[in-house]
Each structure stands twice: as C-alpha cells, then as structure tokens.
C-alpha cells in the first residue's frame, strides 16, 4: 500500500516553499525578461544607455508618487488625492517663483511643507470624521483641484523671457555618475521608506493596523494617530513630486497631475505582490514601477498608438489587484497552516507580536 501523498507544499533546498520564491522574486524576474525580450526585438534602440537614461528620467515622478501612496496603503487606507495634490504642488511652486518672485529654495520648502499639512488634513478627515478613505480623499482632492484652478485662473503659468533659475530646473535635468539625478531621488526615497516600514516600530504598527485594526486597538496602538502620520508622510512625498514635476515641465499646467494617479496606484498594488507578497512595501513598489517603465518604453518603441498606454496601465491595475488579493489570501493560509490556527487567530497573534516590538 503506497503512503498517502503529503499535503505540505513542495520546498526548495533552503526549506522554503517554491511558491515563496516565485511570489517574492517573480516580478523582478519578469522585469529582466521584458528587458531582454525588448532588447532582442529592438537591438539598435532599446538596450542603449540613452534609452535607459530616458526611462529612468521619465519614470522618476510616477515612481516618487507611487512610493508616497505606499505609506497610507500600508495602513489599509487609500489616498486618491495624490494626483490632485501633485497638480496643485507643481502649479503652486511655479506661481511662487514666477508671479510671487520668491527664491526657489523657499518656494520648494513651502510647497513640501504644504503637502505635509494637506496630507495631515486627509488623515484627520479619514480618522476623526470617520469617512471612508476613498470618499474622503476624493473630496479633498476635488478641493485641491479647485484651489489649483483658483491660482491659475484656468490658464497656464508661463515664466518670463529669462526663464526659471538654472539651479531649480537642475533638480530634474542634472546628471550624476552619468545618470539622471531623479533616479537617485527615487533610490534614496526607497531606502528611507524601507527603513521606516521594515525596520522601525512605526512601520510595523502601520502593517498591524492595515492587517487588523481591531487587534491594533486592543494591544494599545494609537491607530488614529499613526494613520494621520501615514497620510502626512504621503503628502510630504507628493509635495516633493510636485517640485520635481515643476522643474521638469517648467510650465504650470492645472490639469497635468491627474495623468499620474493611475500609474501610481498600479505601481503600489502590483508591488504588493513582490518582495513582501501580500502587503505594500517600498522595494516591491520600485520593482513594479520598473516593470511598467520597461513595458511602456518597449511598446512605445514598437510603434504602439497613444491609447496603448492607458490600456496597459488599466489592464495591469486589474491584474495587480487580483494578484494582491491572491497573495494576501495565500499568506493567511500559509501562516494559518504553520501556526495550526485559523486566519483570524493568526492575525491576532501577529498583532500581539507587532505590538510588543519596540
């Protein structure tokens, strides 16, 4: 009589399930595969230094915005105002420099701090007015769009004959080690968020809140305060992204920010299926944005029509949401099997462990 088949998942030589490595590094492998495929199909244009530099430069602002959206999503909240906030920030910094005559460093600082304040307001509305984050941030975003229209009077802000200060435009146009400076902004922000979310109690508290808010309250985590902090952090990053957008565009366009909303959420949700499957994380977001950047650059060089970009982003968003949900459910099942308890019991135990960390 043959033995009954084992119900344990197949494991690699290191002892981890094979599915763990696929879920963790599958998206990264897809990035490499896409780059190799497009390099084979377009050998004269795609695998060139100029093309890589262009990808890094063009995708830096969507990457920064996606990293900003990662913070509240880690706590289980969505900030739909980031696109409106990006548009307001980039218009405001140009208004202060061009029409107000402010020194550009002061204008940039005020805009970034204003983004922090706007994010904190979002958090207060969501947490203390107890309005769903989708509805609350959509409402505050519409108000930001109204302020943008009021500042610009519905028209563009165009610098005078002398243009903008070279040091200001250099925030986006400059190069370091032969690569665009914005790429290093993205890497620096990824490092900061990785430390905050993965190595500090603040990040662990956010993950506990996002996983089980009730358990977080039971073990004494001030959930309202930390969610406000998360929105404030998101607003700070959005303000910085607005400064970069102003340095790139050099013209204040009151409607440009909304174009970045969908790619940002695609990056965050797709990134939650990689590196740390089942939860939003900075490294996963970076990998996801890279996949999108390589894919869009490749189909663009193949001569795709203008509608291919929103089609690609929309389809990827649907796939990302589906994969994120699957990863979260798979993680709960795996942890429940390891602990011998149901998912609800596992989440409470995880909350207790997170709350005891310091």
Beta strands, then each sheet from edge to edge (+ up, - down):
strand 1: 157-158
strand 2: 175-176
strand 3: 179-180
strand 4: 251-252
sheet 1: 1+ 4-
sheet 2: 2+ 3-
end
